[in-house]
Amino acid sequence: MFEFAVFWDWMAFAVRWLHVITAIAWIGSSFYFIALDLGLNRDISGPADGEEWQVHGGGFYHIQKYLVAPERMPDHLTWFKWESYATWLSGAALLMIVYWVGGELYLIDAQKADLALWQGIAISAASLTVGWLIYDFLCKSKLGQRPTLLMVLLFALLVAMGWAYNQIFTGRAMMLHLGAFTATIMTANVFFIIMPNQRIVVDDLKNGRTPDPKYGKIAKLRSTHNNYLTLPVVFLMLSNHYPLAFATQYNWIIASLVFLMGVTIRHYFNTRHARAGNPTWTWLATALLFIGIMWLSTAPMYKPVEDAEAQPLTRYEQKFAAAEGFEEAHDVVLGRCSMCHAREPVWEGIQWAPKGVLLETEGDIARNARQIYLQAGVSHAMPPANVTYMEPEDREAIIRWFRSVGS
């Protein structure tokens, strides 16, 4: 069991690394093409809709865009799709590793909903599919001709999903799932709409037919949605490191305001790229939204320790609380870790528990057994710089306790 814990943590690290790399590639290409399209010089002659001269890496690039397609299919055509697919696949794998396999700790909040782990996993998976189906239906309805109203309804859908997730999942899982919900819509746009439409245009060209411009128009609408959703998704993916974002009772409202910040930020850059002005009012709007987020984050994060102690242990917590060596490990954690990892930390300069990890009660310690083992047992990551002077025998006590469960 303990060897598996080490292997699984490295597996999560590797998949997270892959996810970040592919996300950089996808976001980079997406932002580049949006900026390129908005900044094209359209005052040109010839069949092209616009052109752009760029310089990078010591060379000059002459780029032309055709509104529908060129007269003939070029010999070399680069498709941008695998960045999106790889980002979603690696993100889905990371979701399974962290929130499905580690669901007892990170997914289900027993104080919100009395669900079995398999039920939480089923809700997690089903919600991602349902989100795409609702969004796709809205886009294909008459609302597709009213892009502003469509964006408002999409925002309402995201707010509703944030609230719904928060009724079942932990705050951390709510943020992550809302990000995955949004990212699923974005990748499905590429897989089900943008790429098929481009294939239709390519097939028409190969067979000597004039492509219908509607396919490009539909693809551009979905691409624009992806552009405005990107920054909020990045925030939601990073949120698990910051308890101020996920551990307050207003976390779903914070997530909602982040989506509005994504709109104001992208509106500024899109307007600038299109040479359509300099909407500096977006700076003030973004700042006010962020101030609102900071204010909401000051709401109480955790229930009083007395309430936590009275909460019955889950089956997962009972397993580690009943394990041999728990009492000794419990005393070590209370003496070396709980001054920071408390509902009201007493360590100077620490205002809230790092990463939202609480280590005050028996339930807290049993629930975080694997992380305690990895962070303070087999590695010396905690306490940071060993500021509380955790002795080698203390770490050995933690190791014995965790390993006794698998013996």
TIPA-928689 format. One record per residue (C-alpha): residue in one letter; residue number from 1; x, y, z; chain. Coordinates in nm, 3 decimals, padded with zeros to 5 digits. Layout:
<sites>
> code; pos; u; v; w; unit
> A; NUM; X; Y; Z; A
...
</sites>
This chain:
<sites>
> code; pos; u; v; w; unit
> M; 1; 00.000; 00.000; 00.000; A
> F; 2; 00.274; 00.247; 00.095; A
> E; 3; 00.470; 00.178; -00.225; A
> F; 4; 00.151; 00.238; -00.421; A
> A; 5; 00.102; 00.573; -00.244; A
> V; 6; 00.446; 00.690; -00.358; A
> F; 7; 00.391; 00.559; -00.712; A
> W; 8; 00.047; 00.720; -00.733; A
> D; 9; 00.177; 01.058; -00.619; A
> W; 10; 00.445; 01.049; -00.888; A
> M; 11; 00.182; 00.945; -01.142; A
> A; 12; -00.029; 01.246; -01.046; A
> F; 13; 00.277; 01.471; -01.081; A
> A; 14; 00.360; 01.332; -01.427; A
> V; 15; 00.004; 01.372; -01.555; A
> R; 16; -00.017; 01.723; -01.409; A
> W; 17; 00.307; 01.811; -01.587; A
> L; 18; 00.170; 01.677; -01.915; A
> H; 19; -00.155; 01.868; -01.860; A
> V; 20; 00.029; 02.197; -01.808; A
> I; 21; 00.247; 02.143; -02.116; A
> T; 22; -00.045; 02.063; -02.346; A
> A; 23; -00.252; 02.348; -02.200; A
> I; 24; 00.030; 02.593; -02.278; A
> A; 25; 00.034; 02.466; -02.638; A
> W; 26; -00.344; 02.492; -02.675; A
> I; 27; -00.383; 02.832; -02.511; A
> G; 28; -00.085; 02.968; -02.700; A
> S; 29; -00.217; 02.867; -03.041; A
> S; 30; -00.570; 02.981; -02.952; A
> F; 31; -00.462; 03.326; -02.837; A
> Y; 32; -00.228; 03.363; -03.132; A
> F; 33; -00.492; 03.293; -03.395; A
> I; 34; -00.754; 03.513; -03.227; A
> A; 35; -00.503; 03.800; -03.218; A
> L; 36; -00.396; 03.726; -03.576; A
> D; 37; -00.753; 03.723; -03.706; A
> L; 38; -00.845; 04.046; -03.528; A
> G; 39; -00.532; 04.227; -03.644; A
> L; 40; -00.539; 04.135; -04.014; A
> N; 41; -00.497; 04.413; -04.267; A
> R; 42; -00.807; 04.380; -04.485; A
> D; 43; -00.731; 04.672; -04.713; A
> I; 44; -00.572; 04.448; -04.976; A
> S; 45; -00.647; 04.336; -05.328; A
> G; 46; -00.684; 03.977; -05.440; A
> P; 47; -00.885; 03.679; -05.321; A
> A; 48; -00.753; 03.681; -04.963; A
> D; 49; -00.970; 03.833; -04.688; A
> G; 50; -00.673; 03.981; -04.505; A
> E; 51; -00.300; 03.958; -04.451; A
> E; 52; -00.041; 04.023; -04.182; A
> W; 53; 00.335; 04.070; -04.184; A
> Q; 54; 00.510; 03.954; -03.867; A
> V; 55; 00.867; 03.923; -03.747; A
> H; 56; 00.987; 03.663; -03.501; A
> G; 57; 01.305; 03.473; -03.431; A
> G; 58; 01.506; 03.661; -03.691; A
> G; 59; 01.265; 03.592; -03.975; A
> F; 60; 00.970; 03.760; -04.146; A
> Y; 61; 00.635; 03.588; -04.196; A
> H; 62; 00.370; 03.681; -04.453; A
> I; 63; 00.033; 03.536; -04.350; A
> Q; 64; -00.289; 03.550; -04.554; A
> K; 65; -00.640; 03.451; -04.450; A
> Y; 66; -00.913; 03.335; -04.686; A
> L; 67; -01.271; 03.396; -04.575; A
> V; 68; -01.389; 03.058; -04.700; A
> A; 69; -01.092; 02.879; -04.857; A
> P; 70; -00.825; 02.929; -05.126; A
> E; 71; -00.898; 02.833; -05.484; A
> R; 72; -00.711; 02.504; -05.449; A
> M; 73; -00.604; 02.284; -05.163; A
> P; 74; -00.239; 02.352; -05.063; A
> D; 75; 00.002; 02.060; -05.056; A
> H; 76; 00.088; 02.118; -04.688; A
> L; 77; -00.194; 02.202; -04.447; A
> T; 78; -00.135; 02.220; -04.071; A
> W; 79; -00.427; 02.130; -03.845; A
> F; 80; -00.449; 02.260; -03.489; A
> K; 81; -00.641; 02.002; -03.290; A
> W; 82; -00.414; 01.774; -03.089; A
> E; 83; -00.325; 02.052; -02.846; A
> S; 84; -00.690; 02.068; -02.743; A
> Y; 85; -00.745; 01.693; -02.733; A
> A; 86; -00.427; 01.624; -02.534; A
> T; 87; -00.514; 01.896; -02.283; A
> W; 88; -00.859; 01.751; -02.219; A
> L; 89; -00.739; 01.389; -02.204; A
> S; 90; -00.459; 01.468; -01.961; A
> G; 91; -00.696; 01.682; -01.754; A
> A; 92; -00.953; 01.403; -01.743; A
> A; 93; -00.682; 01.159; -01.632; A
> L; 94; -00.574; 01.400; -01.358; A
> L; 95; -00.935; 01.441; -01.246; A
> M; 96; -00.964; 01.063; -01.211; A
> I; 97; -00.633; 01.029; -01.027; A
> V; 98; -00.695; 01.306; -00.774; A
> Y; 99; -01.074; 01.331; -00.736; A
> W; 100; -01.196; 00.981; -00.819; A
> V; 101; -00.926; 00.760; -00.667; A
> G; 102; -00.877; 01.012; -00.386; A
> G; 103; -01.247; 01.084; -00.359; A
> E; 104; -01.278; 01.017; 00.015; A
> L; 105; -01.046; 01.310; 00.080; A
> Y; 106; -01.093; 01.550; -00.209; A
> L; 107; -01.430; 01.487; -00.375; A
> I; 108; -01.715; 01.411; -00.136; A
> D; 109; -01.805; 01.645; 00.148; A
> A; 110; -02.002; 01.427; 00.390; A
> Q; 111; -02.135; 01.736; 00.568; A
> K; 112; -02.306; 01.849; 00.246; A
> A; 113; -02.427; 01.521; 00.094; A
> D; 114; -02.427; 01.167; 00.230; A
> L; 115; -02.307; 00.998; -00.087; A
> A; 116; -02.107; 00.685; -00.153; A
> L; 117; -01.786; 00.741; -00.347; A
> W; 118; -01.924; 00.570; -00.658; A
> Q; 119; -02.220; 00.808; -00.653; A
> G; 120; -01.991; 01.109; -00.638; A
> I; 121; -01.784; 00.974; -00.927; A
> A; 122; -02.099; 00.912; -01.131; A
> I; 123; -02.217; 01.269; -01.072; A
> S; 124; -01.871; 01.398; -01.160; A
> A; 125; -01.861; 01.215; -01.493; A
> A; 126; -02.225; 01.272; -01.591; A
> S; 127; -02.216; 01.645; -01.521; A
> L; 128; -01.939; 01.703; -01.775; A
> T; 129; -02.143; 01.535; -02.049; A
> V; 130; -02.466; 01.713; -01.957; A
> G; 131; -02.294; 02.050; -01.966; A
> W; 132; -02.183; 02.003; -02.326; A
> L; 133; -02.527; 01.882; -02.437; A
> I; 134; -02.702; 02.187; -02.288; A
> Y; 135; -02.449; 02.430; -02.432; A
> D; 136; -02.454; 02.267; -02.777; A
> F; 137; -02.835; 02.279; -02.783; A
> L; 138; -02.831; 02.652; -02.704; A
> C; 139; -02.575; 02.722; -02.977; A
> K; 140; -02.770; 02.529; -03.241; A
> S; 141; -03.099; 02.699; -03.150; A
> K; 142; -03.201; 03.042; -03.276; A
> L; 143; -02.985; 03.186; -02.999; A
> G; 144; -02.688; 03.112; -03.223; A
> Q; 145; -02.791; 03.420; -03.418; A
> R; 146; -02.780; 03.633; -03.102; A
> P; 147; -02.424; 03.588; -02.971; A
> T; 148; -02.452; 03.835; -02.682; A
> L; 149; -02.763; 03.672; -02.537; A
> L; 150; -02.603; 03.333; -02.590; A
> M; 151; -02.300; 03.440; -02.386; A
> V; 152; -02.527; 03.562; -02.106; A
> L; 153; -02.706; 03.227; -02.096; A
> L; 154; -02.373; 03.044; -02.098; A
> F; 155; -02.265; 03.252; -01.799; A
> A; 156; -02.591; 03.166; -01.621; A
> L; 157; -02.529; 02.797; -01.690; A
> L; 158; -02.180; 02.819; -01.540; A
> V; 159; -02.308; 02.999; -01.230; A
> A; 160; -02.579; 02.738; -01.180; A
> M; 161; -02.328; 02.455; -01.215; A
> G; 162; -02.093; 02.617; -00.964; A
> W; 163; -02.377; 02.639; -00.711; A
> A; 164; -02.487; 02.280; -00.781; A
> Y; 165; -02.137; 02.138; -00.746; A
> N; 166; -02.101; 02.320; -00.415; A
> Q; 167; -02.408; 02.143; -00.275; A
> I; 168; -02.231; 01.806; -00.306; A
> F; 169; -01.856; 01.837; -00.343; A
> T; 170; -01.580; 01.991; -00.136; A
> G; 171; -01.498; 02.351; -00.221; A
> R; 172; -01.177; 02.239; -00.387; A
> A; 173; -01.361; 01.981; -00.598; A
> M; 174; -01.629; 02.237; -00.687; A
> M; 175; -01.372; 02.474; -00.835; A
> L; 176; -01.189; 02.198; -01.021; A
> H; 177; -01.508; 02.044; -01.161; A
> L; 178; -01.638; 02.380; -01.279; A
> G; 179; -01.307; 02.421; -01.463; A
> A; 180; -01.339; 02.070; -01.611; A
> F; 181; -01.703; 02.141; -01.702; A
> T; 182; -01.593; 02.450; -01.895; A
> A; 183; -01.289; 02.282; -02.050; A
> T; 184; -01.510; 01.996; -02.173; A
> I; 185; -01.727; 02.247; -02.357; A
> M; 186; -01.417; 02.404; -02.510; A
> T; 187; -01.263; 02.078; -02.631; A
> A; 188; -01.599; 01.947; -02.752; A
> N; 189; -01.629; 02.265; -02.957; A
> V; 190; -01.305; 02.171; -03.132; A
> F; 191; -01.387; 01.801; -03.172; A
> F; 192; -01.757; 01.815; -03.266; A
> I; 193; -01.792; 02.153; -03.439; A
> I; 194; -01.475; 02.333; -03.546; A
> M; 195; -01.283; 02.038; -03.690; A
> P; 196; -01.581; 01.874; -03.871; A
> N; 197; -01.671; 02.209; -04.028; A
> Q; 198; -01.314; 02.253; -04.149; A
> R; 199; -01.318; 01.901; -04.293; A
> I; 200; -01.634; 01.984; -04.489; A
> V; 201; -01.463; 02.289; -04.639; A
> V; 202; -01.153; 02.084; -04.727; A
> D; 203; -01.365; 01.812; -04.885; A
> D; 204; -01.553; 02.069; -05.095; A
> L; 205; -01.224; 02.209; -05.220; A
> K; 206; -01.091; 01.867; -05.313; A
> N; 207; -01.407; 01.793; -05.511; A
> G; 208; -01.422; 02.127; -05.691; A
> R; 209; -01.720; 02.263; -05.497; A
> T; 210; -01.749; 02.614; -05.354; A
> P; 211; -01.752; 02.583; -04.972; A
> D; 212; -02.049; 02.728; -04.785; A
> P; 213; -01.929; 03.021; -04.566; A
> K; 214; -02.174; 02.921; -04.289; A
> Y; 215; -01.932; 02.654; -04.166; A
> G; 216; -01.664; 02.912; -04.101; A
> K; 217; -01.912; 03.138; -03.927; A
> I; 218; -02.026; 02.861; -03.692; A
> A; 219; -01.669; 02.760; -03.614; A
> K; 220; -01.572; 03.120; -03.541; A
> L; 221; -01.859; 03.156; -03.288; A
> R; 222; -01.742; 02.850; -03.095; A
> S; 223; -01.378; 02.963; -03.118; A
> T; 224; -01.476; 03.301; -02.974; A
> H; 225; -01.647; 03.130; -02.679; A
> N; 226; -01.330; 02.930; -02.617; A
> N; 227; -01.127; 03.249; -02.622; A
> Y; 228; -01.334; 03.412; -02.347; A
> L; 229; -01.346; 03.097; -02.133; A
> T; 230; -00.973; 03.025; -02.129; A
> L; 231; -00.857; 03.256; -01.849; A
> P; 232; -01.129; 03.151; -01.600; A
> V; 233; -01.043; 02.785; -01.663; A
> V; 234; -00.677; 02.853; -01.580; A
> F; 235; -00.783; 03.028; -01.256; A
> L; 236; -01.005; 02.735; -01.157; A
> M; 237; -00.726; 02.486; -01.224; A
> L; 238; -00.490; 02.683; -01.000; A
> S; 239; -00.747; 02.743; -00.726; A
> N; 240; -00.675; 02.420; -00.538; A
> H; 241; -00.354; 02.582; -00.410; A
> Y; 242; -00.539; 02.874; -00.249; A
> P; 243; -00.790; 02.812; 00.034; A
> L; 244; -00.906; 03.175; 00.007; A
> A; 245; -01.056; 03.081; -00.329; A
> F; 246; -01.212; 02.741; -00.254; A
> A; 247; -01.261; 02.713; 00.122; A
> T; 248; -01.519; 02.986; 00.184; A
> Q; 249; -01.897; 02.958; 00.178; A
> Y; 250; -01.906; 03.195; -00.121; A
> N; 251; -01.663; 02.998; -00.337; A
> W; 252; -01.917; 02.946; -00.615; A
> I; 253; -01.982; 03.323; -00.631; A
> I; 254; -01.606; 03.382; -00.645; A
> A; 255; -01.589; 03.141; -00.940; A
> S; 256; -01.873; 03.330; -01.110; A
> L; 257; -01.693; 03.662; -01.076; A
> V; 258; -01.379; 03.506; -01.220; A
> F; 259; -01.572; 03.428; -01.540; A
> L; 260; -01.666; 03.796; -01.564; A
> M; 261; -01.301; 03.891; -01.513; A
> G; 262; -01.213; 03.661; -01.801; A
> V; 263; -01.454; 03.855; -02.022; A
> T; 264; -01.321; 04.198; -01.926; A
> I; 265; -00.957; 04.096; -01.969; A
> R; 266; -01.009; 03.929; -02.306; A
> H; 267; -01.232; 04.216; -02.426; A
> Y; 268; -00.946; 04.457; -02.369; A
> F; 269; -00.690; 04.252; -02.558; A
> N; 270; -00.929; 04.154; -02.837; A
> T; 271; -01.023; 04.517; -02.891; A
> R; 272; -00.658; 04.620; -02.901; A
> H; 273; -00.568; 04.341; -03.142; A
> A; 274; -00.854; 04.449; -03.370; A
> R; 275; -00.723; 04.808; -03.359; A
> A; 276; -01.074; 04.910; -03.250; A
> G; 277; -00.976; 05.130; -02.958; A
> N; 278; -00.826; 05.118; -02.612; A
> P; 279; -01.106; 05.022; -02.366; A
> T; 280; -00.923; 05.109; -02.044; A
> W; 281; -01.255; 05.092; -01.857; A
> T; 282; -01.197; 04.717; -01.849; A
> W; 283; -00.904; 04.774; -01.611; A
> L; 284; -01.133; 04.933; -01.355; A
> A; 285; -01.401; 04.666; -01.406; A
> T; 286; -01.146; 04.389; -01.360; A
> A; 287; -01.001; 04.553; -01.048; A
> L; 288; -01.346; 04.597; -00.893; A
> L; 289; -01.436; 04.235; -00.964; A
> F; 290; -01.110; 04.122; -00.803; A
> I; 291; -01.171; 04.340; -00.498; A
> G; 292; -01.515; 04.180; -00.470; A
> I; 293; -01.351; 03.836; -00.483; A
> M; 294; -01.107; 03.930; -00.207; A
> W; 295; -01.390; 04.060; 00.009; A
> L; 296; -01.596; 03.743; -00.039; A
> S; 297; -01.293; 03.532; 00.054; A
> T; 298; -01.295; 03.679; 00.406; A
> A; 299; -01.614; 03.490; 00.488; A
> P; 300; -01.564; 03.208; 00.741; A
> M; 301; -01.383; 02.916; 00.581; A
> Y; 302; -01.442; 02.639; 00.829; A
> K; 303; -01.687; 02.528; 01.092; A
> P; 304; -01.568; 02.560; 01.454; A
> V; 305; -01.337; 02.285; 01.576; A
> E; 306; -01.605; 02.172; 01.821; A
> D; 307; -01.839; 02.094; 01.534; A
> A; 308; -01.562; 01.907; 01.352; A
> E; 309; -01.489; 01.694; 01.660; A
> A; 310; -01.856; 01.604; 01.693; A
> Q; 311; -01.875; 01.494; 01.329; A
> P; 312; -01.877; 01.110; 01.304; A
> L; 313; -01.580; 00.960; 01.121; A
> T; 314; -01.630; 00.831; 00.770; A
> R; 315; -01.541; 00.472; 00.682; A
> Y; 316; -01.214; 00.592; 00.530; A
> E; 317; -01.125; 00.793; 00.841; A
> Q; 318; -01.217; 00.506; 01.072; A
> K; 319; -00.967; 00.281; 00.892; A
> F; 320; -00.672; 00.506; 00.976; A
> A; 321; -00.798; 00.616; 01.318; A
> A; 322; -00.817; 00.250; 01.425; A
> A; 323; -00.477; 00.160; 01.279; A
> E; 324; -00.185; 00.060; 01.498; A
> G; 325; 00.029; 00.358; 01.592; A
> F; 326; -00.242; 00.618; 01.535; A
> E; 327; -00.219; 00.765; 01.884; A
> E; 328; 00.155; 00.823; 01.854; A
> A; 329; 00.125; 00.971; 01.505; A
> H; 330; -00.172; 01.180; 01.621; A
> D; 331; 00.041; 01.335; 01.898; A
> V; 332; 00.326; 01.404; 01.655; A
> V; 333; 00.097; 01.583; 01.411; A
> L; 334; -00.070; 01.788; 01.684; A
> G; 335; 00.266; 01.889; 01.823; A
> R; 336; 00.444; 01.962; 01.495; A
> C; 337; 00.179; 02.053; 01.238; A
> S; 338; -00.149; 02.173; 01.388; A
> M; 339; -00.027; 02.521; 01.483; A
> C; 340; -00.042; 02.606; 01.111; A
> H; 341; -00.296; 02.351; 00.987; A
> A; 342; -00.575; 02.472; 01.214; A
> R; 343; -00.907; 02.644; 01.168; A
> E; 344; -00.752; 02.938; 01.348; A
> P; 345; -00.373; 02.905; 01.302; A
> V; 346; -00.154; 03.026; 01.588; A
> W; 347; 00.175; 03.038; 01.398; A
> E; 348; 00.277; 03.398; 01.341; A
> G; 349; 00.215; 03.509; 00.983; A
> I; 350; -00.017; 03.219; 00.899; A
> Q; 351; -00.375; 03.339; 00.865; A
> W; 352; -00.535; 03.025; 00.721; A
> A; 353; -00.438; 02.660; 00.689; A
> P; 354; -00.196; 02.608; 00.397; A
> K; 355; -00.383; 02.459; 00.098; A
> G; 356; -00.686; 02.424; 00.327; A
> V; 357; -00.540; 02.113; 00.497; A
> L; 358; -00.667; 02.088; 00.855; A
> L; 359; -00.487; 01.872; 01.113; A
> E; 360; -00.661; 01.941; 01.444; A
> T; 361; -00.901; 01.658; 01.511; A
> E; 362; -00.876; 01.280; 01.487; A
> G; 363; -01.092; 01.295; 01.176; A
> D; 364; -00.867; 01.560; 01.019; A
> I; 365; -00.554; 01.354; 01.074; A
> A; 366; -00.706; 01.023; 00.966; A
> R; 367; -00.855; 01.182; 00.653; A
> N; 368; -00.517; 01.325; 00.548; A
> A; 369; -00.318; 01.011; 00.631; A
> R; 370; -00.169; 00.965; 00.284; A
> Q; 371; -00.057; 01.327; 00.253; A
> I; 372; 00.090; 01.323; 00.604; A
> Y; 373; 00.281; 01.006; 00.512; A
> L; 374; 00.414; 01.156; 00.187; A
> Q; 375; 00.483; 01.508; 00.313; A
> A; 376; 00.616; 01.441; 00.663; A
> G; 377; 00.705; 01.070; 00.655; A
> V; 378; 00.888; 00.954; 00.343; A
> S; 379; 00.982; 01.313; 00.250; A
> H; 380; 01.078; 01.611; 00.465; A
> A; 381; 00.856; 01.863; 00.283; A
> M; 382; 00.664; 01.931; 00.603; A
> P; 383; 00.711; 02.116; 00.825; A
> P; 384; 00.875; 02.369; 00.589; A
> A; 385; 01.246; 02.395; 00.672; A
> N; 386; 01.155; 02.176; 00.972; A
> V; 387; 01.065; 02.490; 01.166; A
> T; 388; 00.890; 02.287; 01.437; A
> Y; 389; 01.188; 02.052; 01.473; A
> M; 390; 01.023; 01.725; 01.378; A
> E; 391; 01.265; 01.455; 01.489; A
> P; 392; 01.355; 01.143; 01.285; A
> E; 393; 01.166; 00.927; 01.533; A
> D; 394; 00.857; 01.143; 01.478; A
> R; 395; 00.871; 01.074; 01.106; A
> E; 396; 00.926; 00.706; 01.172; A
> A; 397; 00.612; 00.701; 01.388; A
> I; 398; 00.411; 00.848; 01.099; A
> I; 399; 00.556; 00.592; 00.858; A
> R; 400; 00.476; 00.300; 01.091; A
> W; 401; 00.120; 00.420; 01.139; A
> F; 402; 00.045; 00.459; 00.769; A
> R; 403; 00.211; 00.134; 00.670; A
> S; 404; 00.029; -00.059; 00.941; A
> V; 405; -00.295; -00.014; 00.746; A
> G; 406; -00.156; -00.210; 00.453; A
> S; 407; 00.013; -00.478; 00.662; A
</sites>
